[in-house]
Amino acid sequence: MQTSINWHSYDNAEQVATAVCLHILNAAKQAITERGAFKLVLAGGTTPEKVYRLLAETQADWANWHIYYGDERCLPVNHPDRNSLMAEQAFLNKVTIPREQIFTIPAESDPVIAAKQYQQTVASALPFDMVLLGMGEDGHTASLFPNHHHNKDELAHAVYNSPKPPPERVSLSAKALSDTRQLLFLITGANKQDAVKAWRAGELLPVATIIPKQPIDVYIDKSAM
C-alpha cells in the first residue's frame, strides 16, 4: 500500500531546488539536534545538482553530516557520468564534511562485488534521515527500472541491462530507500508528465515501490505536472 504523498508545485526547476535546499537544511538541524548526525542519501541528475550547488553556498554543521548514494554507474572513479563525481564537484569538495563520512558506491569494480560491499555500508547506516530521489521518463528511480527484477530483501542490487547507458550499475533497493525518516522526490521537466500521471493513477512504476513509513514529499515544477 502506497504511503501518502505531499505534492509541492513550483514554477520552475530553480524554485524547486531552492525549496529542497531549505528542506534539507532544516532536516539536518533537526536530526543533529535529536540524534547527533544527519544521514543523507544523494541522487544524481540535473535538478539535484542545482540543490547541491545551493547547499555548497550555505553554512551548516557539516561535521555531523553523513553522505550516501542512491545509485552509481559502473564507470571509473573520475568518469564525468559518475554521480559521485558530480556531487563532489557541485557540493562535497566545497564543504567540510569529513571524508570518512562520505560513503561512495565502489561501482568501478564488478557490480556484484560493489553491491555486496555497499550492502554492509547501508546496513550499518539504516535508518537514513533523508533520501533524495529523482524520476526518469519511464518512472524509474535511482537505478530501479521497469521490468527489472531483484531480490527484495537485498539492501543494494547489481543492475544489468540498464535501458540508459551505462548498462551496468549499482542501486540501493526499494527496501533500503524506504527505510528513511524523510523521502523527497525532485521532479522537473515536461518529459516527466506521462510518468507523473501514471504514478498518480496508481500504476506500479519503480517510484511507487519506495514506501516509507512517513509521507513522501514530491517537489515538482509546473512543466512536469
Residue frames as a rotation matrix with the C-alpha (Angstrom) as fourth column:
MET 1
0.579 0.816 0.000 0.00
0.816 -0.579 0.000 0.00
0.000 0.000 -1.000 0.00
GLN 2
-0.169 -0.646 0.745 1.39
0.615 -0.659 -0.432 3.37
0.770 0.385 0.509 -1.07
THR 3
-0.367 -0.030 -0.930 2.07
0.846 -0.427 -0.320 5.90
-0.387 -0.904 0.182 1.64
SER 4
0.728 0.671 -0.142 0.56
0.568 -0.707 -0.421 9.37
-0.383 0.226 -0.896 1.40
ILE 5
-0.279 -0.797 0.536 2.24
0.958 -0.273 0.092 11.94
0.073 0.539 0.839 -0.82
ASN 6
0.423 0.285 -0.860 2.57
0.372 -0.920 -0.123 15.69
-0.826 -0.268 -0.495 -0.32
TRP 7
0.177 -0.296 0.939 2.91
0.977 -0.064 -0.205 17.47
0.121 0.953 0.278 -3.68
HIS 8
0.227 -0.212 -0.950 4.81
0.322 -0.905 0.279 20.78
-0.919 -0.370 -0.137 -3.66
SER 9
0.415 0.039 0.909 4.50
0.909 0.021 -0.416 22.59
-0.035 0.999 -0.026 -7.01
TYR 10
0.036 -0.490 -0.871 6.78
0.213 -0.848 0.486 25.42
-0.976 -0.203 0.074 -8.19
ASP 11
0.714 0.316 -0.625 7.12
-0.423 -0.517 -0.744 27.45
-0.559 0.795 -0.235 -11.35
ASN 12
0.639 -0.577 -0.509 10.50
-0.521 0.163 -0.838 26.08
0.566 0.801 -0.196 -12.43
ALA 13
0.545 -0.485 -0.684 13.43
0.501 0.842 -0.198 23.85
0.672 -0.235 0.702 -11.53
GLU 14
-0.496 -0.763 0.414 15.32
0.126 -0.535 -0.835 26.67
0.859 -0.362 0.362 -9.84
GLN 15
-0.067 0.562 0.824 12.46
-0.868 -0.441 0.230 27.26
0.493 -0.700 0.517 -7.40
VAL 16
0.849 0.302 -0.433 12.26
-0.127 0.913 0.388 23.51
0.513 -0.275 0.813 -6.75
ALA 17
0.081 -0.923 -0.376 15.98
0.554 0.355 -0.753 23.45
0.829 -0.148 0.540 -5.96
THR 18
-0.540 -0.258 0.801 15.70
-0.366 -0.785 -0.499 26.41
0.758 -0.563 0.330 -3.58
ALA 19
0.385 0.788 0.481 12.80
-0.836 0.078 0.542 24.84
0.390 -0.611 0.689 -1.68
VAL 20
0.808 -0.123 -0.576 14.54
0.183 0.982 0.046 21.46
0.560 -0.143 0.816 -1.45
CYS 21
-0.270 -0.957 0.103 17.76
0.264 -0.176 -0.948 23.07
0.926 -0.229 0.300 -0.21
LEU 22
-0.343 0.216 0.914 15.86
-0.773 -0.617 -0.144 24.73
0.533 -0.756 0.379 2.62
HIS 23
0.742 0.669 -0.041 14.05
-0.561 0.654 0.508 21.47
0.367 -0.353 0.861 3.45
ILE 24
0.445 -0.664 -0.601 17.38
0.416 0.747 -0.518 19.60
0.793 -0.019 0.609 3.65
LEU 25
-0.524 -0.713 0.466 18.99
-0.049 -0.521 -0.852 22.22
0.850 -0.469 0.238 5.89
ASN 26
0.001 0.614 0.789 16.04
-0.930 -0.290 0.227 22.20
0.368 -0.734 0.571 8.29
ALA 27
0.873 0.318 -0.370 16.03
-0.223 0.935 0.277 18.40
0.434 -0.159 0.887 8.40
ALA 28
0.061 -0.944 -0.323 19.76
0.360 0.323 -0.875 18.36
0.931 -0.063 0.360 9.08
LYS 29
-0.508 -0.219 0.833 19.41
-0.560 -0.651 -0.512 20.73
0.655 -0.726 0.208 12.03
GLN 30
0.436 0.782 0.446 16.63
-0.874 0.250 0.416 18.64
0.213 -0.571 0.793 13.50
ALA 31
0.794 -0.144 -0.591 18.46
0.067 0.986 -0.151 15.33
0.605 0.080 0.792 13.02
ILE 32
-0.237 -0.971 -0.030 21.70
0.234 -0.027 -0.972 16.61
0.943 -0.238 0.233 14.54
THR 33
-0.342 0.206 0.917 19.85
-0.810 -0.560 -0.176 18.12
0.477 -0.803 0.358 17.48
GLU 34
0.586 0.741 0.328 17.91
-0.808 0.501 0.310 14.92
0.065 -0.447 0.892 18.13
ARG 35
0.987 -0.108 0.122 20.40
0.107 0.994 0.019 12.20
-0.124 -0.006 0.992 17.15
GLY 36
0.399 -0.899 -0.178 23.80
-0.138 -0.251 0.958 13.84
-0.906 -0.358 -0.225 16.69
ALA 37
-0.745 -0.627 0.227 24.08
0.121 0.207 0.971 13.07
-0.656 0.751 -0.079 12.97
PHE 38
0.312 0.784 -0.536 22.36
-0.596 -0.277 -0.753 13.67
-0.739 0.555 0.381 9.63
LYS 39
-0.551 -0.446 0.705 22.43
0.152 0.777 0.610 10.70
-0.821 0.443 -0.361 7.24
LEU 40
0.278 0.586 -0.761 21.57
-0.562 -0.543 -0.624 11.87
-0.779 0.601 0.179 3.71
VAL 41
-0.122 -0.227 0.966 21.27
0.612 0.749 0.254 9.79
-0.782 0.622 0.048 0.53
LEU 42
-0.339 -0.120 -0.933 22.11
-0.458 -0.845 0.275 11.75
-0.822 0.521 0.231 -2.63
ALA 43
0.575 0.534 0.620 20.54
0.406 0.472 -0.783 11.40
-0.710 0.702 0.055 -6.07
GLY 44
-0.671 -0.703 0.234 22.06
0.542 -0.250 0.802 12.01
-0.506 0.665 0.549 -9.48
GLY 45
0.132 0.752 0.646 20.58
0.990 -0.128 -0.054 14.31
0.042 0.647 -0.762 -12.09
THR 46
-0.437 -0.349 0.829 20.38
0.529 -0.845 -0.077 17.95
0.728 0.405 0.554 -13.10
THR 47
0.458 0.662 0.593 17.86
-0.134 -0.608 0.783 19.13
0.879 -0.438 -0.190 -10.51
PRO 48
0.854 -0.240 -0.461 19.72
0.519 0.332 0.788 17.53
-0.036 -0.912 0.408 -7.58
GLU 49
-0.153 -0.966 0.210 22.89
0.960 -0.195 -0.200 19.16
0.234 0.171 0.957 -8.91
LYS 50
-0.068 0.223 0.972 21.18
0.086 -0.970 0.229 22.55
0.994 0.100 0.046 -8.59
VAL 51
0.906 0.423 0.019 20.35
-0.018 -0.007 1.000 21.68
0.423 -0.906 0.002 -4.98
TYR 52
0.520 -0.772 -0.365 23.94
0.852 0.436 0.292 20.66
-0.066 -0.463 0.884 -4.26
ARG 53
-0.335 -0.648 0.684 25.31
0.675 -0.672 -0.306 23.92
0.658 0.359 0.662 -5.62
LEU 54
0.319 0.529 0.787 22.95
-0.246 -0.756 0.607 25.83
0.915 -0.387 -0.111 -3.34
LEU 55
0.946 0.016 -0.324 23.93
0.285 0.439 0.852 23.72
0.156 -0.898 0.411 -0.33
ALA 56
0.133 -0.991 -0.024 27.60
0.959 0.135 -0.249 24.44
0.250 0.011 0.968 -1.03
GLU 57
-0.357 -0.225 0.907 26.90
0.225 -0.963 -0.150 28.16
0.907 0.150 0.394 -0.56
THR 58
0.618 0.694 0.369 25.27
-0.250 -0.272 0.929 27.74
0.745 -0.667 0.005 2.86
GLN 59
-0.535 -0.693 0.482 26.50
-0.711 0.062 -0.700 27.26
0.456 -0.718 -0.526 6.40
ALA 60
0.667 0.712 -0.222 25.68
-0.455 0.624 0.635 24.04
0.590 -0.322 0.740 8.24
ASP 61
0.362 -0.497 0.789 27.06
-0.787 0.290 0.544 21.72
-0.499 -0.818 -0.286 10.91
TRP 62
0.449 -0.157 -0.880 28.94
-0.766 0.440 -0.469 19.78
0.461 0.884 0.077 8.23
ALA 63
-0.580 -0.789 0.203 30.98
-0.777 0.460 -0.430 17.78
0.246 -0.407 -0.880 10.76
ASN 64
-0.574 0.439 0.691 27.86
-0.324 0.654 -0.684 15.76
-0.752 -0.616 -0.234 11.57
TRP 65
0.438 0.658 -0.612 26.66
-0.851 0.084 -0.519 15.08
-0.290 0.748 0.597 8.03
HIS 66
-0.447 -0.486 0.751 27.00
-0.133 0.867 0.481 11.55
-0.884 0.115 -0.452 6.64
ILE 67
0.029 0.379 -0.925 26.60
-0.918 -0.356 -0.174 11.12
-0.395 0.855 0.337 2.87
TYR 68
-0.371 -0.032 0.928 25.41
0.179 0.978 0.105 8.05
-0.911 0.206 -0.357 0.94
TYR 69
-0.723 0.086 -0.685 24.33
-0.664 -0.359 0.656 7.46
-0.189 0.929 0.317 -2.66
GLY 70
0.244 0.922 0.299 21.11
-0.647 0.385 -0.658 6.02
-0.722 -0.033 0.691 -4.06
ASP 71
0.845 -0.043 0.533 22.84
0.365 0.775 -0.516 4.55
-0.390 0.630 0.671 -7.09
GLU 72
0.103 -0.851 -0.515 26.01
-0.526 -0.486 0.698 4.68
-0.844 0.198 -0.498 -9.14
ARG 73
0.891 0.113 -0.440 27.10
-0.453 0.310 -0.836 3.86
0.042 0.944 0.327 -12.66
CYS 74
0.637 -0.683 0.358 29.81
0.381 0.682 0.624 1.24
-0.670 -0.261 0.695 -13.14
LEU 75
0.793 -0.425 0.436 32.43
0.216 -0.474 -0.854 3.58
0.569 0.771 -0.285 -14.52
PRO 76
-0.223 -0.942 -0.252 35.92
0.750 0.000 -0.662 4.70
0.623 -0.336 0.706 -13.48
VAL 77
-0.068 0.183 -0.981 36.04
0.937 -0.326 -0.125 6.89
-0.343 -0.927 -0.149 -10.37
ASN 78
-0.519 -0.248 -0.818 36.82
0.137 -0.969 0.207 10.07
-0.844 -0.005 0.537 -12.33
HIS 79
-0.685 0.339 0.645 34.37
0.716 0.146 0.683 9.47
0.137 0.929 -0.343 -15.19
PRO 80
-0.951 0.269 0.153 32.18
-0.277 -0.960 -0.039 12.56
0.136 -0.079 0.988 -15.77
ASP 81
-0.161 0.957 -0.239 29.00
-0.422 0.152 0.894 10.44
0.892 0.245 0.379 -15.70
ARG 82
-0.528 -0.057 -0.847 29.58
0.639 0.631 -0.441 9.21
0.559 -0.774 -0.297 -12.15
ASN 83
0.590 0.785 0.190 27.02
0.376 -0.475 0.796 10.53
0.715 -0.398 -0.575 -9.65
SER 84
0.570 -0.418 -0.707 29.75
0.767 -0.038 0.641 10.76
-0.295 -0.908 0.299 -7.03
LEU 85
-0.532 -0.808 0.254 31.92
0.845 -0.485 0.226 13.00
-0.059 0.335 0.940 -9.21
MET 86
-0.152 0.574 0.805 29.01
0.383 -0.716 0.583 15.36
0.911 0.397 -0.111 -9.86
ALA 87
0.812 0.517 -0.271 28.21
0.417 -0.190 0.889 15.56
0.408 -0.835 -0.369 -6.16
GLU 88
0.177 -0.838 -0.516 31.84
0.906 -0.067 0.419 16.17
-0.385 -0.542 0.747 -5.27
GLN 89
-0.654 -0.500 0.568 32.28
0.719 -0.645 0.259 18.95
0.237 0.578 0.781 -7.83
ALA 90
-0.064 0.735 0.675 28.98
0.228 -0.648 0.727 20.69
0.972 0.200 -0.126 -7.04
PHE 91
0.718 0.575 0.393 28.92
-0.309 -0.243 0.920 20.24
0.624 -0.781 0.003 -3.27
LEU 92
0.930 -0.174 -0.323 31.13
0.359 0.609 0.707 17.89
0.074 -0.774 0.629 -1.30
ASN 93
0.014 -0.995 0.103 34.51
0.941 -0.022 -0.339 19.37
0.339 0.101 0.935 -2.26
LYS 94
-0.270 -0.054 0.961 33.27
0.125 -0.992 -0.020 22.81
0.955 0.114 0.274 -1.19
VAL 95
0.597 0.490 0.635 32.18
-0.596 -0.259 0.760 21.99
0.536 -0.833 0.137 2.36
THR 96
-0.367 -0.864 0.344 33.88
-0.838 0.146 -0.526 20.42
0.404 -0.482 -0.778 5.37
ILE 97
0.807 0.565 0.170 32.06
-0.589 0.759 0.276 17.10
0.027 -0.324 0.946 5.70
PRO 98
-0.031 -0.870 0.492 34.75
-0.703 0.369 0.608 14.65
-0.711 -0.327 -0.623 6.92
ARG 99
-0.290 -0.142 -0.947 35.87
-0.915 0.330 0.231 12.41
0.279 0.933 -0.225 4.06
GLU 100
-0.984 -0.128 -0.128 35.37
-0.088 0.956 -0.282 9.30
0.158 -0.266 -0.951 6.19
GLN 101
-0.455 0.890 0.011 31.68
0.080 0.054 -0.995 10.24
-0.887 -0.452 -0.096 6.44
ILE 102
0.127 0.442 -0.888 31.17
-0.919 -0.284 -0.273 10.21
-0.373 0.851 0.370 2.66
PHE 103
-0.261 -0.122 0.958 30.30
-0.120 0.988 0.093 6.70
-0.958 -0.091 -0.272 1.53
THR 104
-0.138 0.144 -0.980 30.63
-0.973 -0.206 0.107 6.33
-0.186 0.968 0.169 -2.23
ILE 105
0.795 0.396 0.459 29.49
-0.260 0.907 -0.332 3.17
-0.548 0.145 0.824 -4.01
PRO 106
-0.220 -0.975 0.023 32.60
-0.417 0.115 0.902 1.29
-0.882 0.189 -0.432 -5.27
ALA 107
0.679 0.696 0.235 30.99
-0.069 0.379 -0.923 0.85
-0.731 0.610 0.305 -8.69
GLU 108
0.275 -0.676 -0.684 34.32
-0.960 -0.227 -0.162 1.00
-0.046 0.701 -0.712 -10.51
SER 109
-0.772 -0.486 0.409 34.61
-0.497 0.863 0.088 -2.69
-0.396 -0.135 -0.908 -9.59
ASP 110
-0.842 0.502 -0.198 32.33
0.257 0.696 0.671 -5.58
0.475 0.513 -0.715 -10.56
PRO 111
-0.305 0.782 0.544 28.68
-0.593 -0.602 0.534 -4.63
0.745 -0.160 0.647 -9.88
VAL 112
0.559 0.503 -0.660 28.03
0.154 0.718 0.678 -7.73
0.815 -0.481 0.324 -7.79
ILE 113
-0.215 -0.736 -0.642 31.09
0.884 0.133 -0.449 -7.11
0.416 -0.663 0.622 -5.61
ALA 114
-0.855 -0.104 0.508 30.24
0.001 -0.980 -0.199 -3.42
0.518 -0.170 0.838 -5.32
ALA 115
0.091 0.976 0.196 26.63
-0.440 -0.137 0.887 -4.16
0.893 -0.167 0.417 -4.35
LYS 116
0.483 0.056 -0.874 27.70
0.575 0.732 0.365 -6.62
0.660 -0.679 0.322 -1.65
GLN 117
-0.594 -0.760 -0.263 30.17
0.730 -0.372 -0.573 -4.13
0.338 -0.533 0.776 -0.22
TYR 118
-0.763 0.316 0.564 27.61
-0.303 -0.946 0.119 -1.33
0.571 -0.080 0.817 -0.18
GLN 119
0.292 0.858 -0.422 25.00
0.076 0.419 0.905 -3.59
0.953 -0.296 0.057 1.43
GLN 120
0.006 -0.384 -0.923 27.24
0.947 0.298 -0.118 -3.65
0.321 -0.874 0.365 4.50
THR 121
-0.924 -0.344 0.169 27.62
0.301 -0.924 -0.235 0.13
0.237 -0.166 0.957 4.45
VAL 122
-0.366 0.875 0.316 23.86
-0.403 -0.455 0.794 0.61
0.839 0.164 0.519 4.20
ALA 123
0.259 0.496 -0.829 23.07
0.464 0.689 0.557 -1.96
0.847 -0.529 -0.052 6.89
SER 124
-0.348 -0.487 -0.801 25.15
0.935 -0.119 -0.333 -0.03
0.067 -0.865 0.497 9.41
ALA 125
-0.979 -0.060 0.194 23.54
0.077 -0.994 0.083 3.29
0.188 0.096 0.977 8.41
LEU 126
-0.304 0.951 0.064 19.83
0.133 -0.025 0.991 2.50
0.944 0.309 -0.119 8.46
PRO 127
0.454 0.732 0.508 17.53
0.849 -0.181 -0.497 4.18
-0.272 0.657 -0.704 9.03
PHE 128
-0.574 -0.561 0.596 18.54
0.726 -0.686 0.053 7.15
0.379 0.463 0.801 6.89
ASP 129
-0.494 0.407 -0.769 17.39
0.379 -0.695 -0.611 10.61
-0.782 -0.594 0.189 7.90
MET 130
0.370 0.602 -0.708 16.64
-0.454 -0.548 -0.703 11.70
-0.811 0.581 0.071 4.34
VAL 131
-0.337 -0.377 0.863 16.67
0.621 0.600 0.504 10.15
-0.708 0.706 0.032 0.90
LEU 132
-0.054 0.250 -0.967 16.69
-0.602 -0.781 -0.168 12.29
-0.797 0.573 0.193 -2.25
LEU 133
-0.348 -0.001 0.938 15.37
0.565 0.798 0.210 10.70
-0.748 0.603 -0.277 -5.43
GLY 134
-0.610 0.231 -0.758 14.61
-0.677 -0.649 0.348 11.77
-0.411 0.725 0.552 -8.97
MET 135
0.168 0.661 0.732 12.36
0.117 0.724 -0.680 10.11
-0.979 0.200 0.045 -11.53
GLY 136
-0.862 -0.506 -0.021 13.01
-0.001 -0.041 0.999 9.23
-0.506 0.862 0.035 -15.16
GLU 137
-0.515 0.663 -0.543 10.62
-0.857 -0.382 0.346 9.45
0.022 0.643 0.765 -18.08
ASP 138
-0.294 0.363 -0.884 9.87
-0.234 0.869 0.435 5.74
0.927 0.335 -0.170 -17.65
GLY 139
0.704 0.614 0.358 9.14
-0.448 -0.008 0.894 6.07
0.552 -0.789 0.270 -13.93
HIS 140
0.330 -0.651 -0.683 12.50
0.660 0.677 -0.326 4.68
0.674 -0.343 0.654 -12.82
THR 141
0.821 -0.185 0.541 14.21
-0.467 -0.763 0.447 5.99
0.330 -0.619 -0.713 -9.73
ALA 142
0.211 -0.889 0.407 17.82
-0.523 0.249 0.815 5.51
-0.826 -0.385 -0.412 -8.63
SER 143
-0.613 -0.328 -0.719 18.71
-0.789 0.313 0.529 2.63
0.051 0.891 -0.450 -10.97
LEU 144
-0.591 0.581 0.560 15.50
0.176 0.770 -0.614 0.70
-0.787 -0.264 -0.557 -10.38
PHE 145
-0.810 0.172 -0.560 14.00
-0.578 -0.395 0.714 0.30
-0.098 0.902 0.419 -13.85
PRO 146
0.278 0.959 0.052 10.63
-0.885 0.277 -0.375 -1.00
-0.374 0.058 0.925 -15.11
ASN 147
0.877 0.240 -0.417 10.54
-0.404 0.838 -0.367 -4.76
0.262 0.490 0.832 -15.76
HIS 148
-0.269 -0.940 -0.208 13.79
-0.419 0.309 -0.854 -5.36
0.867 -0.143 -0.478 -13.86
HIS 149
0.801 0.578 -0.154 13.51
-0.170 0.468 0.867 -7.90
0.573 -0.669 0.473 -11.05
HIS 150
-0.332 -0.914 0.235 15.69
-0.473 -0.054 -0.879 -8.01
0.816 -0.403 -0.414 -7.94
ASN 151
-0.304 0.129 -0.944 15.80
0.732 0.665 -0.145 -9.81
0.609 -0.735 -0.296 -4.62
LYS 152
0.416 0.605 0.679 13.50
0.093 -0.771 0.630 -7.65
0.905 -0.199 -0.377 -2.50
ASP 153
0.914 -0.053 -0.401 15.40
0.405 0.132 0.905 -8.50
0.005 -0.990 0.142 0.67
GLU 154
-0.061 -0.988 0.144 18.71
0.976 -0.089 -0.198 -7.07
0.208 0.128 0.970 -0.57
LEU 155
0.390 0.109 -0.914 19.77
0.491 -0.865 0.106 -3.60
-0.779 -0.490 -0.391 0.52
ALA 156
0.028 -0.384 -0.923 21.65
-0.707 -0.661 0.253 -2.95
-0.707 0.645 -0.290 -2.73
HIS 157
0.717 0.333 0.613 21.42
0.182 0.759 -0.625 -4.54
-0.673 0.559 0.484 -6.17
ALA 158
-0.673 -0.740 0.013 23.76
0.091 -0.065 0.994 -5.18
-0.734 0.670 0.111 -9.04
VAL 159
0.445 0.842 -0.305 21.97
-0.163 -0.259 -0.952 -3.79
-0.881 0.473 0.022 -12.11
TYR 160
-0.692 -0.594 0.409 22.48
0.283 0.298 0.912 -5.11
-0.664 0.747 -0.038 -15.63
ASN 161
-0.557 0.444 0.702 20.95
0.811 0.107 0.576 -4.15
0.181 0.889 -0.420 -18.98
SER 162
-0.292 0.412 -0.863 20.02
0.356 -0.791 -0.498 -0.64
-0.888 -0.452 0.084 -17.94
PRO 163
0.454 0.529 0.717 17.89
0.863 -0.063 -0.501 0.97
-0.219 0.846 -0.486 -20.67
LYS 164
0.954 -0.280 0.104 20.06
-0.249 -0.938 -0.242 4.06
0.165 0.205 -0.965 -20.23
PRO 165
0.340 -0.900 -0.274 23.85
0.421 0.406 -0.811 3.86
0.841 0.160 0.516 -20.57
PRO 166
-0.596 -0.654 -0.467 25.94
-0.744 0.668 0.015 2.56
0.302 0.357 -0.884 -18.98
PRO 167
0.111 0.745 -0.658 24.27
-0.391 0.642 0.660 -0.86
0.914 0.184 0.362 -18.80
GLU 168
0.015 -0.178 -0.984 25.89
0.722 0.682 -0.113 -1.89
0.691 -0.709 0.139 -15.51
ARG 169
-0.087 0.062 0.994 25.08
-0.462 -0.887 0.015 -0.06
0.882 -0.458 0.105 -12.29
VAL 170
-0.701 0.029 -0.712 24.62
0.616 0.527 -0.585 -0.47
0.358 -0.849 -0.388 -8.55
SER 171
-0.267 0.695 0.667 21.43
-0.313 -0.717 0.622 0.72
0.911 -0.043 0.409 -6.88
LEU 172
-0.885 0.195 0.424 20.03
-0.401 0.146 -0.904 0.80
-0.238 -0.970 -0.051 -3.40
SER 173
-0.765 0.642 -0.047 16.95
0.569 0.708 0.418 -1.38
0.302 0.293 -0.907 -3.18
ALA 174
-0.060 0.851 0.522 13.39
-0.083 -0.525 0.847 -0.21
0.995 0.007 0.102 -2.65
LYS 175
0.588 0.240 -0.773 13.70
0.659 0.412 0.629 -1.71
0.470 -0.879 0.084 0.84
ALA 176
-0.299 -0.802 -0.517 16.75
0.949 -0.309 -0.070 0.41
-0.104 -0.511 0.853 1.69
LEU 177
-0.811 -0.009 0.585 15.42
0.241 -0.916 0.320 3.59
0.533 0.400 0.745 0.09
SER 178
0.184 0.977 0.111 12.16
0.114 -0.134 0.984 3.21
0.976 -0.168 -0.136 2.02
ASP 179
0.409 -0.094 -0.908 13.95
0.883 0.292 0.368 2.97
0.231 -0.952 0.202 5.37
THR 180
-0.699 -0.600 0.389 14.21
0.533 -0.800 -0.275 6.70
0.476 0.015 0.879 5.92
ARG 181
-0.449 0.510 -0.734 12.66
0.651 -0.376 -0.659 9.34
-0.613 -0.773 -0.163 8.12
GLN 182
0.279 0.530 -0.801 12.08
-0.286 -0.750 -0.596 11.65
-0.917 0.396 -0.058 5.14
LEU 183
-0.301 -0.296 0.907 11.82
0.756 0.505 0.415 10.89
-0.581 0.811 0.072 1.43
LEU 184
0.157 0.276 -0.948 11.99
-0.286 -0.906 -0.312 13.67
-0.945 0.320 -0.064 -1.16
PHE 185
0.091 -0.088 0.992 11.39
0.908 0.416 -0.047 13.25
-0.409 0.905 0.118 -4.88
LEU 186
-0.213 -0.213 -0.954 12.68
-0.194 -0.947 0.255 16.02
-0.958 0.239 0.160 -7.17
ILE 187
-0.140 0.291 0.947 10.83
0.847 0.530 -0.038 16.01
-0.512 0.797 -0.320 -10.49
THR 188
0.032 0.111 -0.993 11.22
-0.239 -0.964 -0.116 18.68
-0.970 0.241 -0.005 -13.16
GLY 189
-0.823 -0.409 -0.395 10.66
-0.411 -0.053 0.910 18.95
-0.393 0.911 -0.124 -16.91
ALA 190
0.057 0.920 -0.387 7.81
-0.964 -0.050 -0.261 18.36
-0.259 0.388 0.885 -19.35
ASN 191
-0.245 -0.208 -0.947 9.26
-0.634 0.774 -0.006 14.97
0.734 0.598 -0.321 -20.33
LYS 192
-0.993 -0.117 -0.029 8.20
-0.049 0.616 -0.786 13.66
0.110 -0.779 -0.618 -16.90
GLN 193
-0.456 0.881 0.129 4.49
-0.890 -0.448 -0.085 14.44
-0.017 -0.154 0.988 -17.34
ASP 194
0.172 0.581 -0.796 3.39
-0.601 0.702 0.382 11.00
0.780 0.413 0.469 -18.52
ALA 195
-0.447 -0.420 -0.790 5.23
0.319 0.750 -0.579 9.20
0.836 -0.511 -0.201 -15.75
VAL 196
-0.969 0.135 0.209 3.81
-0.248 -0.493 -0.834 11.56
-0.009 -0.860 0.511 -13.12
LYS 197
-0.136 0.983 -0.127 0.27
-0.972 -0.107 0.210 10.94
0.193 0.152 0.969 -14.40
ALA 198
0.112 0.128 -0.985 0.85
-0.212 0.972 0.102 7.18
0.971 0.197 0.136 -14.39
TRP 199
-0.809 -0.466 -0.358 2.21
0.269 0.248 -0.931 7.29
0.523 -0.849 -0.075 -10.83
ARG 200
-0.814 0.530 0.238 -0.73
-0.555 -0.589 -0.587 9.37
-0.171 -0.610 0.774 -9.61
ALA 201
0.088 0.870 -0.486 -3.11
-0.904 0.274 0.327 6.97
0.417 0.411 0.811 -11.36
GLY 202
0.495 0.121 0.860 -1.70
-0.722 0.609 0.329 4.11
-0.484 -0.784 0.389 -9.31
GLU 203
0.809 -0.267 -0.524 0.44
-0.252 0.649 -0.718 2.34
0.532 0.713 0.458 -11.88
LEU 204
0.871 -0.487 0.063 3.17
0.181 0.438 0.881 0.19
-0.456 -0.756 0.470 -10.35
LEU 205
0.684 -0.711 0.162 6.18
-0.139 -0.346 -0.928 2.13
0.716 0.612 -0.336 -11.55
PRO 206
-0.075 -0.793 -0.605 9.52
0.694 0.394 -0.602 1.77
0.716 -0.465 0.521 -9.77
VAL 207
-0.679 -0.166 0.715 8.90
-0.254 -0.861 -0.441 5.10
0.689 -0.481 0.542 -7.99
ALA 208
0.255 0.907 0.334 5.78
-0.744 -0.037 0.667 3.58
0.617 -0.419 0.666 -6.43
THR 209
0.499 -0.132 -0.856 7.80
0.347 0.936 0.058 0.76
0.794 -0.326 0.513 -4.82
ILE 210
-0.708 -0.705 0.043 9.52
0.289 -0.346 -0.893 3.20
0.644 -0.619 0.449 -2.45
ILE 211
0.335 0.940 0.061 7.20
0.124 -0.108 0.986 3.14
0.934 -0.323 -0.153 0.55
PRO 212
-0.787 -0.611 0.085 8.50
0.033 -0.180 -0.983 4.80
0.616 -0.771 0.162 3.71
LYS 213
-0.398 0.636 -0.661 6.51
0.917 0.292 -0.271 4.91
0.020 -0.714 -0.699 6.93
GLN 214
-0.315 0.223 -0.923 6.27
0.287 -0.904 -0.317 8.69
-0.905 -0.365 0.221 6.72
PRO 215
0.773 0.632 0.059 4.54
0.278 -0.253 -0.927 10.67
-0.570 0.733 -0.372 3.96
ILE 216
-0.149 -0.777 0.612 6.57
0.961 0.032 0.275 11.34
-0.234 0.629 0.741 0.81
ASP 217
0.338 0.176 -0.924 7.34
0.010 -0.983 -0.184 14.90
-0.941 0.052 -0.334 -0.27
VAL 218
0.066 -0.258 0.964 7.39
0.973 0.229 -0.005 15.47
-0.220 0.939 0.266 -4.03
TYR 219
0.027 -0.153 -0.988 8.92
-0.021 -0.988 0.153 18.74
-0.999 0.016 -0.030 -5.20
ILE 220
-0.150 0.106 0.983 7.83
0.899 0.429 0.091 19.28
-0.412 0.897 -0.159 -8.78
ASP 221
-0.810 -0.075 -0.582 7.79
-0.108 -0.956 0.273 22.10
-0.577 0.283 0.766 -11.31
LYS 222
0.047 0.975 -0.218 4.68
-0.470 -0.171 -0.866 23.03
-0.882 0.143 0.450 -13.28
SER 223
-0.066 -0.105 -0.992 6.01
-0.994 0.092 0.056 21.68
0.085 0.990 -0.111 -16.57
ALA 224
-0.896 -0.332 -0.296 6.15
-0.310 0.943 -0.120 18.17
0.319 -0.016 -0.948 -15.06
MET 225
-0.619 0.717 0.320 2.60
-0.314 0.147 -0.938 18.26
-0.720 -0.681 0.135 -13.67
